């Protein structure tokens, strides 16, 4: 989205960031929160647990397909009105889910908001980036959005599980309605009505595909994200079957991991500004080391909690870095590159989970740490290749 004609001071910036973060928190809670109520979905609709898992999968598949193009097609709409429309869809789809009894209708009501997911998230990224009065400050501001994403993961899933487990499936849906409705009204009253200074040409944004830097960046993001997101998909299983932790201790480890990722987001916002390549290389190498330590010390409770803390911080840094390397070199194609990042991230989740599942079926759960080492290692090689290409002047 283009920079607003409004002069943005610190008060405006804080209001806008809080508004965006609340909306992103509600979106991520709605997207991933159902992971905590899969058994309830299975019971309510009379389907198997594996079929109930489609509540998560259908959302991810729609996002993956729509993310590269949907934000760009909506780039010339009024940002505030578009955000309000997306939040309305998020709220109404969850509200409708409270009253359906057919599983196929439930899946449709999951697919509809998934189409608008990349539009809202790309809007949040680009609006936050436009708040920076200096291009070098963009990573620091965008890091706040990633903090909201981490908060949605850390709090959204357990809150959904709490409302669903202690009350009902309908109460879990009501939680999504409430948080997205709150975001709607906060956006309505506190988000400035940005005015476009120029129209965005879709074809011009697509010209970014001419550059090898973008393709290598996407491959690097795919490899690294597949490594750490795939491992996280089975982290609770790893802690249960390999580390022999109780469910209470697993919850503690996951909470530490999630909270640490928020810290990592904050760190990335500072380090990416002046030391982007060093941050990428150091974080990749540190992740490889941590996965090796996890593989070697899987049964040591205190060590695993410490490693969960460190790994969470590194993953928070890497989330920001993955967005940075795709979007930052192409400031005139923000809508397209934001969409590409969202799509590649969702592809990485699917491929990472599939890869780790294959490793578990062939070998055993412990070896998913090795698969993550290999994928992050490949990503590190691509990061080094990317550094060579980055020196070329981009004109798009």
C-alpha positions as CSV (number, residue, x, y, z in Angstrom):
1,X,0.0,0.0,0.0
2,X,1.2,3.5,-0.7
3,X,2.2,6.0,2.0
4,X,-0.6,8.0,3.4
5,X,-1.0,11.7,3.0
6,X,-1.5,12.0,6.7
7,X,1.5,13.2,8.7
8,X,2.2,10.3,11.1
9,X,3.5,11.3,14.5
10,X,4.4,9.0,17.4
11,X,0.8,9.0,18.8
12,X,-0.6,8.0,15.4
13,X,2.1,5.3,15.1
14,X,1.3,3.8,18.4
15,X,-2.5,3.8,17.7
16,X,-2.0,2.2,14.3
17,X,0.4,-0.4,15.5
18,X,-1.9,-1.4,18.4
19,X,-4.8,-1.6,16.0
20,X,-2.9,-3.8,13.5
21,X,-1.5,-6.0,16.2
22,X,-5.0,-6.7,17.7
23,X,-6.3,-7.5,14.2
24,X,-3.4,-9.9,13.5
25,X,-3.8,-11.5,16.9
26,X,-7.4,-12.2,16.2
27,X,-6.6,-13.5,12.7
28,X,-3.9,-15.9,13.8
29,X,-6.0,-17.1,16.8
30,X,-8.9,-17.9,14.4
31,X,-6.5,-19.6,11.9
32,X,-4.5,-21.8,14.3
33,X,-6.7,-21.8,17.4
34,X,-8.7,-24.8,16.0
35,X,-5.6,-26.9,16.5
36,X,-6.5,-26.9,20.2
37,X,-10.1,-28.1,19.6
38,X,-9.7,-30.8,17.0
39,X,-11.2,-33.5,19.3
40,X,-14.2,-31.2,19.9
41,X,-14.7,-30.7,16.1
42,X,-14.5,-34.5,15.6
43,X,-17.2,-35.0,18.3
44,X,-19.5,-32.2,17.2
45,X,-19.6,-33.2,13.5
46,X,-19.3,-36.9,14.0
47,X,-16.1,-37.3,11.9
48,X,-12.7,-38.9,12.6
49,X,-9.9,-36.9,14.2
50,X,-8.0,-37.0,10.9
51,X,-10.9,-35.6,9.0
52,X,-11.4,-33.0,11.7
53,X,-7.8,-31.9,10.9
54,X,-9.1,-30.6,7.6
55,X,-10.3,-27.6,9.7
56,X,-6.6,-26.6,9.8
57,X,-5.6,-27.9,6.4
58,X,-8.3,-26.2,4.3
59,X,-7.4,-22.9,5.8
60,X,-3.7,-23.3,5.0
61,X,-4.4,-24.6,1.5
62,X,-6.6,-21.6,0.6
63,X,-4.1,-19.2,2.0
64,X,-1.3,-20.8,0.1
65,X,-3.1,-20.5,-3.2
66,X,-4.5,-17.0,-2.8
67,X,-1.6,-15.3,-1.0
68,X,0.6,-14.4,-4.0
69,X,-2.1,-12.6,-6.0
70,X,-5.0,-11.6,-3.6
71,X,-3.2,-8.7,-1.8
72,X,-1.9,-7.3,-5.1
73,X,-5.4,-7.4,-6.7
74,X,-6.8,-5.4,-3.7
75,X,-3.9,-3.0,-3.5
76,X,-5.8,0.0,-4.9
77,X,-8.7,-0.3,-2.5
78,X,-9.0,2.0,0.5
79,X,-6.8,0.3,3.2
80,X,-9.1,1.1,6.2
81,X,-12.3,0.0,4.4
82,X,-10.6,-3.2,3.2
83,X,-9.4,-4.0,6.8
84,X,-12.9,-3.5,8.1
85,X,-14.4,-5.7,5.4
86,X,-11.9,-8.5,6.2
87,X,-12.5,-8.3,9.9
88,X,-16.3,-8.4,9.2
89,X,-15.7,-11.6,7.2
90,X,-13.6,-13.1,10.0
91,X,-16.3,-12.3,12.6
92,X,-19.3,-13.5,10.6
93,X,-17.7,-16.7,9.5
94,X,-16.9,-17.7,13.1
95,X,-20.4,-16.6,14.1
96,X,-22.0,-18.7,11.4
97,X,-19.9,-21.7,12.5
98,X,-21.6,-21.7,15.9
99,X,-24.9,-22.7,14.2
100,X,-23.9,-25.3,11.6
101,X,-24.2,-29.0,12.1
102,X,-22.8,-30.3,8.8
103,X,-19.0,-30.7,8.5
104,X,-18.9,-29.6,4.9
105,X,-20.5,-26.3,5.9
106,X,-18.0,-25.9,8.7
107,X,-15.2,-26.4,6.1
108,X,-16.7,-23.8,3.8
109,X,-16.9,-21.3,6.7
110,X,-13.2,-22.0,7.3
111,X,-12.3,-21.5,3.6
112,X,-14.0,-18.2,3.2
113,X,-12.0,-16.2,5.8
114,X,-8.9,-18.0,4.6
115,X,-9.2,-16.1,1.3
116,X,-9.1,-12.8,3.1
117,X,-6.3,-13.9,5.5
118,X,-3.4,-12.9,3.1
119,X,-5.2,-9.6,2.2
120,X,-5.4,-8.5,5.8
121,X,-2.0,-9.7,6.8
122,X,-0.3,-8.1,3.8
123,X,-2.2,-4.9,4.6
124,X,-0.8,-5.1,8.2
125,X,2.7,-5.6,6.9
126,X,2.6,-2.8,4.3
127,X,0.8,-0.3,6.6
128,X,3.3,-0.9,9.4
129,X,6.2,-0.5,6.9
130,X,4.7,2.8,5.7
131,X,4.9,4.2,9.3
132,X,8.7,4.3,9.1
133,X,10.1,7.7,8.2
134,X,13.3,6.0,7.2
135,X,13.6,2.7,5.1
136,X,16.2,1.4,7.5
137,X,13.6,1.5,10.3
138,X,11.1,-0.8,8.5
139,X,12.3,-4.1,10.1
140,X,11.9,-2.6,13.6
141,X,8.3,-1.6,13.0
142,X,7.3,-4.7,11.1
143,X,8.7,-6.8,14.0
144,X,5.7,-5.6,16.0
145,X,3.4,-7.4,13.6
146,X,5.4,-10.6,14.1
147,X,5.0,-10.1,17.8
148,X,1.3,-10.2,17.3
149,X,1.6,-13.3,15.2
150,X,3.6,-15.0,18.0
151,X,1.1,-13.9,20.6
152,X,-1.7,-15.4,18.4
153,X,0.2,-18.7,18.4
154,X,1.1,-18.6,22.1
155,X,-2.3,-17.4,23.4
156,X,-4.7,-18.2,20.7
157,X,-4.4,-22.0,20.7
158,X,-4.5,-22.4,24.5
159,X,-7.4,-19.9,24.8
160,X,-9.4,-21.8,22.1
161,X,-8.6,-25.1,23.9
162,X,-9.7,-23.6,27.2
163,X,-13.1,-22.2,26.0
164,X,-13.8,-25.3,23.9
165,X,-12.7,-27.8,26.6
166,X,-14.4,-26.1,29.5
167,X,-17.5,-25.0,27.7
168,X,-18.2,-26.0,24.1
169,X,-17.2,-25.7,20.5
170,X,-19.6,-22.8,20.2
171,X,-17.7,-20.9,22.9
172,X,-14.4,-21.4,21.1
173,X,-16.1,-19.8,18.0
174,X,-17.5,-17.1,20.2
175,X,-13.9,-16.2,21.3
176,X,-12.9,-15.7,17.6
177,X,-16.1,-13.6,17.1
178,X,-15.3,-11.4,20.1
179,X,-11.6,-10.8,19.3
180,X,-12.2,-10.0,15.7
181,X,-15.2,-7.8,16.5
182,X,-13.1,-5.9,19.0
183,X,-10.4,-5.4,16.3
184,X,-13.2,-4.2,13.9
185,X,-14.3,-1.4,16.3
186,X,-10.7,-0.4,17.2
187,X,-9.9,-0.2,13.5
188,X,-13.1,1.8,12.9
189,X,-12.3,4.4,15.5
190,X,-8.5,4.5,15.7
191,X,-7.2,3.7,12.2
192,X,-6.6,6.8,10.1
193,X,-8.3,6.8,6.7
194,X,-5.3,6.7,4.5
195,X,-5.6,8.3,1.1
196,X,-3.8,7.0,-1.9
197,X,-1.2,9.2,-3.6
198,X,-1.0,7.0,-6.7
199,X,-2.5,3.9,-8.1
200,X,-0.5,0.7,-7.9
201,X,0.1,-1.2,-11.2
202,X,-0.2,-4.9,-10.9
203,X,2.0,-5.5,-13.9
204,X,4.8,-3.4,-12.5
205,X,4.9,-5.4,-9.2
206,X,5.1,-8.6,-11.2
207,X,8.3,-7.3,-12.8
208,X,10.1,-8.2,-9.5
209,X,9.9,-11.8,-10.8
210,X,12.6,-10.9,-13.3
211,X,15.2,-10.9,-10.6
212,X,17.2,-13.9,-9.5
213,X,17.4,-12.4,-6.0
214,X,13.7,-12.9,-5.4
215,X,13.8,-16.5,-6.5
216,X,16.8,-17.4,-4.4
217,X,15.3,-15.5,-1.5
218,X,12.1,-17.6,-1.8
219,X,14.1,-20.8,-2.0
220,X,16.1,-19.8,1.1
221,X,12.8,-19.0,3.0
222,X,11.3,-22.3,1.8
223,X,14.3,-24.4,3.0
224,X,14.8,-22.7,6.4
225,X,11.1,-22.4,7.1
226,X,10.5,-26.0,6.3
227,X,13.2,-26.9,8.7
228,X,12.1,-25.0,11.8
229,X,8.3,-25.0,11.1
230,X,8.3,-28.8,10.4
231,X,10.1,-29.5,13.6
232,X,7.7,-27.3,15.6
233,X,4.8,-29.2,14.1
234,X,6.0,-32.3,15.9
235,X,7.7,-30.7,18.8
236,X,5.0,-31.7,21.4
237,X,5.3,-35.3,20.0
238,X,9.1,-35.1,20.3
239,X,8.9,-33.9,23.9
240,X,6.4,-36.7,24.7
241,X,7.9,-39.7,23.0
242,X,11.6,-38.8,23.1
243,X,12.0,-36.6,26.1
244,X,9.4,-38.5,28.1
245,X,7.8,-35.3,29.4
246,X,4.4,-35.2,31.0
247,X,1.7,-33.1,29.3
248,X,2.1,-30.5,32.0
249,X,5.8,-30.1,31.3
250,X,5.2,-30.2,27.5
251,X,2.8,-27.2,28.0
252,X,5.5,-25.4,30.0
253,X,8.1,-26.1,27.3
254,X,5.7,-24.9,24.5
255,X,4.8,-21.8,26.5
256,X,8.5,-21.0,27.0
257,X,9.1,-21.5,23.3
258,X,6.3,-19.2,22.3
259,X,7.1,-16.5,24.8
260,X,10.7,-16.6,23.7
261,X,9.7,-16.2,20.0
262,X,8.2,-12.8,21.0
263,X,11.5,-11.8,22.5
264,X,13.2,-13.0,19.2
265,X,10.8,-10.8,17.2
266,X,11.9,-7.7,19.2
267,X,15.6,-8.6,18.8
268,X,15.2,-9.1,15.0
269,X,13.6,-5.6,14.7
270,X,16.9,-4.2,15.9
271,X,19.5,-6.4,14.3
272,X,18.0,-6.6,10.8
273,X,18.2,-2.8,10.4
274,X,22.0,-2.6,10.3
275,X,23.2,-6.2,10.3
276,X,20.8,-8.2,8.1
277,X,23.2,-10.7,6.5
278,X,25.0,-11.3,9.8
279,X,21.7,-11.9,11.5
280,X,20.7,-14.4,8.9
281,X,24.0,-16.3,9.0
282,X,24.3,-16.3,12.8
283,X,20.7,-17.3,13.4
284,X,20.9,-20.2,10.8
285,X,24.1,-21.5,12.3
286,X,22.8,-21.2,15.8
287,X,19.6,-23.1,14.9
288,X,21.7,-25.9,13.4
289,X,23.7,-26.1,16.7
290,X,20.5,-26.1,18.8
291,X,18.9,-28.9,16.8
292,X,22.1,-30.9,17.2
293,X,22.0,-30.3,21.0
294,X,18.4,-31.3,21.1
295,X,19.2,-34.5,19.3
296,X,22.0,-35.3,21.7
297,X,20.2,-34.2,24.9
298,X,16.6,-35.1,24.3
299,X,16.1,-36.9,27.6
300,X,17.5,-34.1,29.8
301,X,14.5,-32.1,31.2
302,X,16.3,-29.0,32.4
303,X,18.4,-28.9,29.2
304,X,15.4,-29.3,27.0
305,X,13.6,-26.4,28.7
306,X,16.7,-24.2,28.2
307,X,17.0,-25.3,24.6
308,X,13.3,-24.5,24.1
309,X,13.9,-21.0,25.3
310,X,16.9,-20.5,23.0
311,X,15.2,-22.1,20.0
312,X,12.1,-19.9,20.5
313,X,14.2,-16.8,20.4
314,X,16.0,-17.9,17.3
315,X,12.7,-18.8,15.6
316,X,11.3,-15.4,16.5
317,X,14.4,-13.8,14.8
318,X,14.1,-16.0,11.8
319,X,10.4,-15.3,11.3
320,X,11.3,-11.6,10.8
321,X,14.4,-12.4,8.7
322,X,12.4,-14.6,6.3
323,X,9.9,-11.8,5.7
324,X,12.8,-9.3,5.4
325,X,14.8,-11.1,2.6
326,X,11.7,-11.4,0.4
327,X,10.2,-8.0,0.8
328,X,12.9,-5.5,1.8
329,X,14.8,-5.4,-1.6
330,X,11.5,-4.7,-3.5
331,X,9.9,-1.7,-1.8
332,X,7.8,-0.9,-4.9
333,X,6.2,-4.4,-4.9
334,X,5.2,-4.7,-1.2
335,X,1.8,-6.1,-1.9
336,X,3.1,-8.8,-4.2
337,X,6.2,-9.8,-2.1
338,X,4.1,-9.8,1.2
339,X,1.8,-12.2,-0.5
340,X,4.7,-14.3,-1.7
341,X,6.1,-14.5,1.8
342,X,2.7,-15.6,3.2
343,X,2.3,-18.2,0.5
344,X,5.9,-19.6,0.9
345,X,5.4,-19.8,4.7
346,X,2.2,-21.8,4.3
347,X,3.8,-24.1,1.8
348,X,6.7,-24.6,4.2
349,X,4.3,-25.6,7.0
350,X,2.7,-28.3,4.9
351,X,6.0,-29.6,3.4
352,X,7.8,-29.4,6.8
353,X,5.0,-31.4,8.5
354,X,5.0,-33.9,5.7
355,X,8.8,-34.3,5.7
356,X,9.0,-34.8,9.5
357,X,6.1,-37.2,9.4
358,X,7.9,-39.2,6.7
359,X,11.1,-39.2,8.9
360,X,9.1,-40.5,11.9
361,X,7.5,-43.3,9.8
362,X,10.9,-44.4,8.4
363,X,13.1,-43.9,11.4
364,X,11.8,-42.4,14.7
365,X,10.7,-39.1,16.1
366,X,14.2,-38.2,17.4
367,X,15.5,-37.8,13.8
368,X,13.2,-34.9,12.9
369,X,16.0,-32.8,14.5
370,X,18.4,-34.1,11.8
371,X,16.0,-33.3,9.0
372,X,15.7,-29.8,10.3
373,X,19.5,-29.5,10.4
374,X,19.6,-30.5,6.7
375,X,16.9,-28.1,5.6
376,X,18.3,-25.1,7.6
377,X,21.8,-26.0,6.2
378,X,20.5,-25.9,2.7
379,X,18.8,-22.6,3.4
380,X,22.1,-21.2,4.8
381,X,23.8,-22.1,1.6
382,X,21.1,-20.2,-0.4
383,X,21.5,-17.2,2.0
384,X,25.2,-17.1,1.0
385,X,24.3,-17.2,-2.7
386,X,21.7,-14.5,-2.1
387,X,24.4,-12.2,-0.6
388,X,26.2,-12.4,-3.9
389,X,23.1,-11.4,-5.8
390,X,22.1,-8.7,-3.4
391,X,24.9,-6.4,-4.5
392,X,23.2,-5.9,-7.9
393,X,21.2,-2.7,-8.1
394,X,17.4,-3.3,-8.3
395,X,15.2,-1.0,-10.3
396,X,11.6,-2.0,-10.2
